[in-house]
Amino acid sequence: MPGKDNSFLSVVVNTKAYNSSPVLSSISFSVPKGSFISILGPSGCGKTTLLRMIAGLDNQYDGAITVDGNPINGPAHQVGIMFQEARLLGWKTVEQNIAFALPKNINPARRRQMVGHALDLVGLSSARTSWPSQISGGMERRTALARAIVNLPSLLLLDEPFSALDYANKIKLWNEIEDIHQRENLTTLLVTHDMEEALYLSDIMIFLGGNPATITQQTRVDIARPRAKFMADIGVKRTQMIAPFL
């Protein structure tokens, strides 16, 4: 794991508890700007809890989290988040759903520019005036992704955003996420239970386990990008990693 001198995201969680019951313990990692990190572990181990803490949505823990040297004490525009559900507003168009995430004090011309950039990044410019009821599940996810990046965040958090999609749509979104991650030099953190997904997207995989959950393993993914060219290598790596559990 990279040293602290070049870290962009730094996470130190000594303990996180619910109703006096520890959920996370001794979680510590730091990564440089532009890295893609995946957090993996069994259901209920605290992956989403950790992501919410990094997003500033949960401050009830012992520790410290910083992004680019700035403490995260609450939601910040430099941090974008995409949840498991698209959470689109049915009475707003695609572009209005994306613009909803922008601060109110941005002037109209700049708002249009930022929304247009986000639409271009996810390939939805032609659907900007569509209603959520008129678009597919994959397009809903891309709209949610555009909303997460419209503020031009330096850190993007993804909470199992592809879990409800079929495999073909997952692959399409993986490719789009990888492309956006590299083009925008985003530091990206993905919570997932899908090892293939993590191998496809990540530079670093962090595994949580135990009760309370701690970091049990950290693995660097040394597969060249774009990963679509190396599906066979990803399959071999996945088999090697799950073999001890079979």
FIDO-530516 format. One record per residue: x, y, z of N, C-alpha, C in turn; residue in three letters. Coordinates in steps of 0.1 Angstrom, whole numbers, padded with zeros to 4 digits, always signed. Example, Ala and Ser with C-alpha at 12.3 -4.5 7.8 and 13.67 -1.06 7.14 Angstrom:
residues 2
+0132-0057+0078+0123-0045+0078+0132-0033+0078ALA;+0128-0022+0071+0137-0011+0071+0129+0000+0079SER;
END
This chain:
residues 246
+0009-0012+0000+0000+0000+0000+0009+0012+0000MET;+0006+0022-0008+0014+0034-0009+0016+0041+0005PRO;+0027+0048+0006+0030+0055+0019+0022+0067+0020GLY;+0022+0073+0032+0014+0085+0035+0019+0097+0028LYS;+0031+0097+0024+0037+0110+0018+0030+0113+0004ASP;+0024+0103-0003+0017+0106-0015+0003+0102-0015ASN;-0003+0101-0003-0017+0097-0001-0027+0108-0005SER;-0037+0105-0012-0048+0114-0015-0060+0111-0006PHE;-0063+0099-0005-0074+0094+0005-0067+0087+0016LEU;-0069+0091+0028-0064+0085+0040-0075+0081+0050SER;-0076+0068+0053-0087+0063+0062-0080+0056+0074VAL;-0084+0061+0086-0080+0055+0098-0093+0054+0107VAL;-0097+0042+0109-0109+0040+0118-0104+0030+0129VAL;-0103+0036+0141-0099+0028+0152-0110+0018+0156ASN;-0122+0024+0157-0134+0016+0160-0146+0023+0155THR;-0156+0015+0150-0169+0020+0147-0179+0010+0153LYS;-0189+0015+0161-0198+0007+0168-0212+0011+0166ALA;-0222+0002+0167-0236+0004+0167-0241-0001+0181TYR;-0247+0008+0188-0253+0004+0201-0243-0004+0210ASN;-0231+0002+0210-0219-0003+0218-0213-0016+0213SER;-0219-0021+0201-0213-0033+0195-0204-0029+0184SER;-0191-0033+0185-0181-0029+0174-0184-0035+0161PRO;-0184-0027+0150-0186-0032+0137-0173-0032+0129VAL;-0165-0022+0130-0152-0021+0123-0142-0018+0134LEU;-0130-0023+0131-0119-0021+0141-0105-0021+0133SER;-0097-0012+0137-0083-0011+0132-0083-0011+0116SER;-0091-0003+0110-0091-0001+0096-0082+0011+0092ILE;-0071+0008+0085-0062+0019+0081-0056+0016+0067SER;-0058+0026+0058-0052+0025+0045-0051+0039+0039PHE;-0042+0041+0030-0041+0053+0022-0037+0050+0008SER;-0042+0058-0001-0039+0056-0016-0036+0069-0023VAL;-0028+0069-0033-0025+0081-0041-0037+0085-0050PRO;-0036+0097-0054-0046+0103-0063-0047+0094-0076LYS;-0059+0092-0081-0061+0085-0094-0062+0070-0092GLY;-0061+0065-0080-0062+0050-0078-0076+0046-0078SER;-0078+0033-0081-0091+0027-0081-0090+0016-0070PHE;-0098+0017-0059-0098+0008-0048-0111+0001-0047ILE;-0111-0012-0045-0123-0020-0042-0123-0025-0028SER;-0134-0024-0021-0136-0030-0007-0145-0042-0009ILE;-0140-0053-0005-0147-0066-0006-0149-0072+0008LEU;-0159-0081+0009-0161-0088+0021-0175-0094+0021GLY;-0178-0103+0031-0191-0109+0032-0202-0098+0035PRO;-0214-0102+0031-0226-0093+0034-0226-0090+0049SER;-0229-0078+0053-0230-0074+0067-0218-0072+0074GLY;-0206-0072+0067-0193-0070+0074-0190-0055+0077CYS;-0197-0046+0071-0194-0032+0073-0189-0024+0061GLY;-0190-0030+0049-0184-0023+0037-0191-0010+0035LYS;-0205-0011+0034-0212+0001+0031-0211+0011+0043THR;-0210+0007+0055-0208+0015+0067-0195+0023+0065THR;-0184+0016+0060-0171+0023+0058-0173+0033+0047LEU;-0180+0030+0036-0181+0039+0025-0189+0052+0030LEU;-0200+0050+0038-0207+0061+0043-0199+0070+0052ARG;-0189+0064+0059-0180+0073+0067-0171+0081+0058MET;-0166+0075+0048-0157+0082+0038-0165+0093+0031ILE;-0178+0091+0029-0187+0101+0022-0190+0112+0032ALA;-0188+0111+0044-0192+0121+0054-0206+0119+0059GLY;-0212+0108+0056-0226+0106+0060-0228+0100+0074LEU;-0217+0095+0079-0216+0089+0093-0204+0093+0100ASP;-0205+0102+0110-0193+0107+0117-0192+0101+0131ASN;-0200+0091+0134-0199+0086+0148-0189+0074+0148GLN;-0177+0077+0148-0166+0067+0149-0154+0073+0155TYR;-0145+0065+0159-0132+0069+0165-0121+0067+0154ASP;-0116+0079+0149-0106+0078+0138-0106+0091+0131GLY;-0100+0091+0119-0099+0103+0110-0099+0098+0096ALA;-0106+0106+0087-0106+0103+0073-0104+0117+0066ILE;-0094+0117+0057-0091+0129+0049-0091+0126+0034THR;-0094+0136+0027-0094+0136+0012-0085+0148+0008VAL;-0074+0146+0002-0065+0156-0003-0061+0165+0009ASP;-0059+0158+0021-0055+0165+0033-0066+0172+0041GLY;-0078+0172+0035-0089+0179+0042-0098+0169+0050ASN;-0100+0171+0063-0109+0162+0071-0123+0161+0065PRO;-0128+0149+0065-0142+0146+0061-0151+0146+0073ILE;-0158+0156+0075-0167+0157+0087-0182+0158+0083ASN;-0184+0157+0070-0198+0158+0065-0197+0157+0050GLY;-0209+0157+0043-0209+0156+0028-0201+0168+0022PRO;-0194+0165+0012-0186+0176+0005-0187+0174-0010ALA;-0186+0186-0017-0187+0185-0031-0176+0178-0038HIS;-0164+0177-0031-0153+0170-0037-0155+0155-0037GLN;-0165+0150-0030-0168+0136-0029-0182+0133-0036VAL;-0182+0125-0046-0194+0121-0053-0197+0106-0049GLY;-0210+0103-0048-0214+0090-0044-0225+0084-0052ILE;-0224+0072-0056-0234+0065-0064-0239+0053-0055MET;-0252+0052-0052-0257+0042-0043-0261+0030-0051PHE;-0266+0019-0043-0270+0007-0049-0282+0009-0058GLN;-0292+0018-0054-0303+0021-0062-0301+0034-0069GLU;-0307+0036-0081-0305+0048-0089-0311+0060-0082ALA;-0322+0059-0074-0328+0069-0067-0331+0082-0075ARG;-0336+0080-0087-0340+0091-0096-0354+0096-0092LEU;-0355+0109-0094-0368+0116-0091-0377+0115-0103LEU;-0388+0108-0102-0397+0105-0113-0403+0117-0120GLY;-0404+0128-0113-0410+0141-0119-0399+0150-0125TRP;-0387+0145-0126-0376+0153-0132-0370+0145-0144LYS;-0366+0152-0154-0360+0146-0166-0346+0141-0162THR;-0340+0134-0171-0326+0129-0169-0317+0141-0165VAL;-0317+0151-0174-0308+0162-0171-0312+0170-0158GLU;-0324+0170-0155-0329+0177-0142-0324+0168-0130GLN;-0325+0155-0131-0320+0147-0120-0305+0149-0118ASN;-0298+0150-0129-0283+0153-0127-0281+0166-0121ILE;-0288+0177-0126-0286+0190-0121-0290+0192-0107ALA;-0298+0183-0102-0303+0184-0088-0292+0183-0078PHE;-0280+0176-0082-0269+0175-0073-0260+0187-0072ALA;-0263+0197-0081-0254+0209-0081-0258+0219-0071LEU;-0249+0226-0065-0252+0237-0056-0261+0248-0062PRO;-0270+0254-0055-0279+0263-0060-0273+0276-0065LYS;-0260+0279-0060-0254+0292-0063-0247+0292-0077ASN;-0247+0281-0084-0240+0280-0097-0249+0287-0107ILE;-0244+0296-0115-0252+0303-0125-0257+0293-0136ASN;-0268+0297-0143-0275+0288-0152-0265+0283-0163PRO;-0257+0292-0169-0248+0288-0180-0238+0277-0175ALA;-0233+0279-0164-0223+0270-0158-0230+0257-0155ARG;-0242+0257-0150-0250+0245-0147-0252+0237-0160ARG;-0256+0243-0170-0258+0236-0183-0245+0230-0188ARG;-0234+0237-0186-0222+0232-0191-0218+0220-0183GLN;-0219+0220-0170-0215+0209-0161-0224+0197-0163MET;-0237+0199-0165-0246+0188-0168-0243+0182-0181VAL;-0241+0190-0191-0237+0185-0205-0225+0177-0205GLY;-0215+0181-0197-0202+0173-0196-0205+0160-0189HIS;-0213+0160-0179-0216+0147-0172-0224+0138-0182ALA;-0234+0143-0189-0241+0135-0199-0232+0129-0209LEU;-0223+0137-0214-0213+0133-0224-0205+0121-0219ASP;-0200+0122-0207-0192+0112-0201-0199+0099-0200LEU;-0212+0099-0197-0219+0086-0196-0227+0082-0208VAL;-0225+0090-0219-0232+0086-0231-0247+0088-0231GLY;-0252+0098-0224-0267+0100-0223-0271+0113-0229LEU;-0263+0120-0237-0267+0133-0243-0280+0132-0250SER;-0283+0121-0257-0295+0120-0265-0308+0117-0257SER;-0306+0114-0244-0317+0111-0235-0319+0122-0225ALA;-0313+0133-0226-0313+0144-0216-0327+0148-0212ARG;-0337+0148-0221-0350+0153-0218-0360+0141-0215THR;-0355+0129-0215-0363+0117-0211-0367+0117-0197SER;-0378+0111-0194-0382+0109-0180-0377+0095-0175TRP;-0375+0093-0162-0370+0080-0157-0378+0069-0161PRO;-0392+0071-0163-0400+0060-0167-0398+0056-0182SER;-0391+0064-0189-0389+0061-0203-0375+0055-0206GLN;-0367+0053-0196-0353+0048-0199-0351+0034-0193ILE;-0341+0027-0197-0339+0013-0193-0332+0014-0179SER;-0330+0002-0173-0323+0001-0161-0309+0005-0162GLY;-0302+0001-0173-0288+0005-0175-0287+0020-0176GLY;-0297+0027-0183-0296+0041-0184-0299+0048-0171MET;-0308+0042-0163-0310+0048-0150-0297+0048-0142GLU;-0289+0037-0143-0276+0037-0135-0266+0047-0141ARG;-0267+0049-0154-0258+0059-0160-0262+0073-0156ARG;-0275+0075-0154-0280+0088-0150-0275+0090-0135THR;-0276+0080-0127-0271+0081-0113-0256+0083-0113ALA;-0249+0077-0122-0234+0080-0122-0231+0094-0126LEU;-0239+0099-0136-0237+0113-0141-0240+0123-0129ALA;-0250+0120-0121-0253+0128-0110-0242+0128-0100ARG;-0235+0116-0098-0224+0115-0088-0212+0123-0093ALA;-0210+0125-0106-0198+0131-0111-0200+0145-0116ILE;-0213+0150-0116-0215+0163-0122-0208+0175-0114VAL;-0205+0173-0101-0198+0183-0094-0183+0183-0096ASN;-0179+0174-0105-0165+0172-0108-0157+0169-0095LEU;-0161+0158-0088-0155+0154-0076-0141+0149-0078PRO;-0133+0150-0068-0119+0144-0069-0120+0130-0063SER;-0130+0126-0056-0132+0112-0051-0146+0107-0054LEU;-0147+0096-0061-0159+0090-0064-0161+0077-0056LEU;-0173+0076-0050-0176+0064-0042-0188+0056-0048LEU;-0186+0043-0050-0196+0035-0056-0200+0024-0047LEU;-0213+0024-0043-0218+0014-0034-0226+0003-0041ASP;-0219-0008-0046-0225-0019-0053-0235-0014-0063GLU;-0231-0005-0072-0241+0001-0081-0245-0007-0093PRO;-0239-0019-0095-0242-0027-0106-0249-0040-0102PHE;-0252-0042-0090-0257-0055-0085-0270-0060-0091SER;-0279-0050-0095-0292-0054-0101-0292-0055-0116ALA;-0280-0054-0122-0280-0054-0137-0276-0068-0142LEU;-0280-0071-0154-0276-0083-0161-0261-0082-0165ASP;-0255-0093-0168-0241-0093-0170-0236-0084-0182TYR;-0244-0084-0193-0240-0076-0204-0240-0061-0201ALA;-0250-0056-0193-0251-0042-0189-0240-0039-0179ASN;-0237-0049-0170-0226-0047-0161-0213-0044-0168LYS;-0210-0053-0178-0197-0051-0186-0197-0037-0192ILE;-0208-0033-0198-0209-0019-0204-0206-0008-0194LYS;-0212-0009-0182-0209+0001-0172-0195+0000-0166LEU;-0190-0012-0165-0176-0014-0160-0167-0006-0170TRP;-0169-0008-0183-0161-0001-0193-0162+0014-0192ASN;-0174+0019-0189-0177+0033-0188-0170+0039-0176GLU;-0171+0032-0165-0165+0036-0152-0150+0036-0154ILE;-0144+0026-0160-0130+0026-0162-0125+0038-0170GLU;-0133+0041-0181-0129+0052-0190-0130+0065-0183ASP;-0141+0067-0175-0143+0080-0168-0132+0081-0157ILE;-0129+0070-0150-0119+0070-0140-0106+0075-0145HIS;-0102+0070-0157-0089+0074-0163-0089+0088-0169GLN;-0100+0091-0176-0101+0104-0183-0101+0116-0173ARG;-0108+0114-0162-0110+0124-0153-0100+0124-0141GLU;-0091+0114-0141-0082+0111-0131-0088+0111-0117ASN;-0100+0104-0116-0107+0103-0104-0101+0092-0095LEU;-0100+0096-0082-0097+0085-0072-0111+0079-0069THR;-0112+0066-0071-0124+0059-0071-0124+0047-0061THR;-0135+0046-0053-0136+0035-0043-0149+0028-0045LEU;-0148+0015-0048-0160+0007-0050-0162-0003-0039LEU;-0174-0004-0034-0178-0014-0025-0185-0025-0033VAL;-0181-0037-0032-0186-0048-0040-0184-0062-0033THR;-0192-0072-0037-0190-0085-0032-0186-0094-0044HIS;-0184-0087-0056-0182-0094-0068-0167-0093-0071ASP;-0159-0105-0070-0145-0104-0072-0141-0101-0086MET;-0149-0106-0096-0146-0104-0110-0147-0089-0113GLU;-0157-0082-0107-0159-0068-0108-0147-0060-0103GLU;-0143-0064-0091-0132-0058-0085-0119-0060-0093ALA;-0117-0072-0098-0105-0074-0106-0105-0066-0119LEU;-0117-0064-0125-0119-0057-0137-0116-0042-0136TYR;-0119-0037-0124-0118-0022-0122-0107-0017-0113LEU;-0102-0026-0104-0093-0020-0094-0078-0020-0096SER;-0072-0011-0090-0057-0011-0088-0054-0019-0075ASP;-0062-0017-0065-0060-0023-0052-0073-0029-0047ILE;-0072-0041-0042-0084-0047-0036-0081-0049-0021MET;-0091-0044-0012-0090-0045+0002-0101-0054+0007ILE;-0098-0064+0014-0107-0074+0019-0110-0072+0034PHE;-0123-0071+0038-0127-0070+0052-0132-0084+0056LEU;-0130-0087+0069-0136-0099+0075-0135-0099+0090GLY;-0142-0108+0096-0142-0109+0111-0153-0101+0117GLY;-0154-0102+0130-0164-0095+0138-0158-0090+0151ASN;-0155-0077+0152-0157-0067+0142-0148-0068+0130PRO;-0152-0062+0119-0144-0064+0107-0131-0056+0107ALA;-0121-0063+0102-0108-0057+0101-0103-0059+0086THR;-0092-0053+0082-0086-0056+0069-0079-0069+0070ILE;-0083-0079+0062-0077-0092+0063-0067-0094+0052THR;-0068-0086+0041-0059-0088+0030-0059-0076+0021GLN;-0048-0072+0015-0047-0062+0005-0040-0067-0007GLN;-0045-0066-0019-0040-0072-0031-0039-0061-0042THR;-0028-0060-0048-0026-0051-0060-0030-0059-0073ARG;-0037-0053-0082-0041-0059-0094-0032-0055-0105VAL;-0023-0063-0109-0013-0060-0119-0017-0065-0133ASP;-0028-0060-0138-0034-0063-0151-0035-0050-0159ILE;-0030-0049-0171-0029-0037-0178-0044-0032-0182ALA;-0045-0020-0185-0058-0014-0189-0057-0010-0204ARG;-0068-0010-0211-0082-0013-0206-0083-0028-0204PRO;-0091-0032-0193-0092-0045-0189-0100-0054-0198ARG;-0108-0048-0207-0116-0057-0216-0108-0066-0224ALA;-0095-0062-0226-0086-0070-0235-0080-0082-0227LYS;-0083-0082-0214-0076-0092-0206-0086-0100-0197PHE;-0098-0103-0203-0108-0110-0196-0103-0124-0192MET;-0095-0130-0200-0090-0144-0197-0081-0143-0185ALA;-0072-0133-0184-0063-0131-0173-0071-0128-0160ASP;-0082-0120-0161-0090-0117-0150-0097-0130-0145ILE;-0102-0139-0154-0108-0151-0150-0098-0160-0143GLY;-0085-0161-0148-0075-0169-0141-0072-0164-0127VAL;-0071-0151-0126-0068-0144-0113-0079-0147-0103LYS;-0092-0146-0108-0103-0148-0099-0103-0163-0094ARG;-0100-0172-0103-0099-0186-0099-0089-0189-0088THR;-0077-0182-0090-0066-0184-0081-0070-0178-0067GLN;-0077-0167-0067-0080-0160-0054-0091-0168-0047MET;-0101-0174-0054-0111-0181-0046-0108-0196-0043ILE;-0097-0201-0049-0094-0215-0047-0092-0219-0033ALA;-0086-0210-0024-0084-0214-0010-0097-0216-0003PRO;-0108-0210-0008-0121-0211-0001-0130-0223-0006PHE;-0125-0230-0016-0133-0240-0022-0131-0254-0015LEU;
END
